[in-house]
Amino acid sequence: MASEKFHHFLSTGSGITEVDLTLSGDNSAVIEVELNWMGSGQRHYHLVGKYKRVSSSYGWIHIEQIEEHSAKTDVPNRIETFDLGVLQMKVRYEYFRLVSSPNSEHPDDLGLMHDMGYASWNDTFDMVLMLHPSVEARALEFIEKGDIRDSAEGRLVDGETIRKLGEILLTLDKVKFASIES
């Protein structure tokens, strides 16, 4: 089976989020995330894992590795790999394939910005990615705690690392992807 590619973007006058998801014939999954928002700067994340197609419209993506790559203005080629063991559970997203549907934002979110030309996003979507509820609860719990102790090694994981890990996991929750041609 050939690779399937999906894209998501959200752009406003304050920044942009772009996400590319590739599901390959060998059941590997790669997610590339570019975040560049006013006040938090440019960040690039690379997530790698495996996916399992459960049915024609539903499946799982198990994330095995998350890396933060240096921004273009940062130290070149700097890579920070997150230790997913601190979550003490597998990182799983669920995906749902749909008939291509119009992608509209809730009026209280970005509707006015879109109508005034200050926001844009993919017009349609064919897939929704959702963080498994157990992982979401654990990520929120750890973000709230700040520093945590890794139970496997007993070392302290700082709050900033936990915040970044939680941020990237939650950024990909409920993302609407448009299928793109390979």
N, C-alpha and C positions, 0 to 999 in steps of 0.2 A: 504494500500500500504506500502511496506517495505521501509526502508531508502535507499537512493541512495548516494553513496560516490564518491568524485572526489579528485584528487591530482594534484598539480603543484609543480615543483621545478626547480630552476635555481642555478647552482653552478659554481663558478669560483675559481681561486687561491686566490681571495680576499674575498670570503664569500659565503653565501647561502641564498636563499629565499625559504621557503617551505610553501605551503598553502593547507589546507584540508577543503573541503566544504562538508557538509552533509545536504541533503534535506530529511526531515522525512515525514512520512505518515500523520502527523497532521498539515502539511504545515509550520512547523518550519524550519528555516535555521540556521545553525551554521557554522561560518568560523573561523578557527584557523590559525594564521599567525605567523611564526617564521622568524625573520630577524637577520642575524648575518654577518655584513659586516665590513671590516677593516675601522677604522675611526669612525664608528657610534655604534659599539658594538652590543650586543645581546638584542633583544626586542621580546616580545611575545604579540600578540593582540588576543582578543576573541570578535568576533562580533556575535550578536544574532538578529534574525528578523523572518519575515514571507515571504513565497514565494507564488506566484500565477502563476500557469501554464496557459498561455493564449492559447497555441496550443501545439502540440506534440514537436515542435522545438523551442518555444519561451516562455519566461516568465519573471517575475520581482522578485527581492528580495528586500524587504524593511528592512533596517537595523534599529533596534529600540534601540540597545545598543552597545557601543564599550568600551571595557576595555583594559588597558595595564597592564599586569601582570609582576611582578618583574622577572628579569633575574636570573638564578641560582646563580650568584655571587653577586646579589643585596640583599637587605633586604628581607628575605623570606616572601612569601605570601602578599607582598605589591600589592595593586590593585588601579589603577587610572581609574575612570569612566569618560568618556568624556560627556559633556553636548551637545547633538546634537541640542538642541534648538538654539544655537548660529548661526547655518547655516540658520535658519528661513525658512526651507523647509525640506520635507521628504528626507531621504537618500535612493536613489533607484539605484539599479544595474539592468541591463537587461542581461539575459542570452540567448544564442543561442546554441541549441544542433545540432550536426553535425554527419555525418557518420565519423567514426574513420579516422583521417587524419594524415599524417606525420607532425611532428612538427619541422620546421627548422627555424633557426634564420636568420636575414638579414646578408649578408656577412660583412657589415660595422659595425655590432654590435659585435657579438661574433664568427663569422665564423672562423677566424684565431685561436682564442683561442681554439675553439672546435677541429679544425683540428690538433692542437698541443697537445691536451689532457688536456688542462687547464680549459675546461668548459664542463658542461653537463646539460641536461634538460630532461623532459619526452619525449620519442621518438614519442608518438602519442598524439592526443587530440580529445576529443569528445564534449567539451563544451567550449565556450568563454564567459567570464564575462566582461561586459563593464559598467563603471560608466555612469549614465544618463548624457547627455551633460549639462543640467541645473545645476546639482550638481557639476560637474567638474568645470564649470565656477565659481560657488560660492566658491568652495574650493580654486581655484587659486587666486581669488580676495581677499579672507581673508588671505591667506598666504602672499600675497604682502603687505597688509595693516599692518600686525603685530598685535598689540593690538587692540581689538575691544570691543565695548560696547554691552552687551547682551540687546536687546531691550525689552525683557519681564521683566527682573529684574533690568535693569539699571546698572548692575555690570560690571566691566572691566574684560575681559578675556585676559590673557597675550599672547604675541606673541609665546612663546614656546609651549603652549598648542595648539594654532591654527596651528602651524607648524606641530606638531605631528599628529593632527587630519587630516590635509590635506595630510600628508605623507601616512598615512594608507589608506585613501580613494583612493588616486592616485596609490598606490602600487597595488591595486586590479583591476585597469583598464586594460582591454585588456589581461587578464590572460587566458592562454590556459590550460584547465584541462583535465586530462586523467581519465576516469571512472575506479574505482577500485571495486573489489568484496567486499561485506559486510561480 
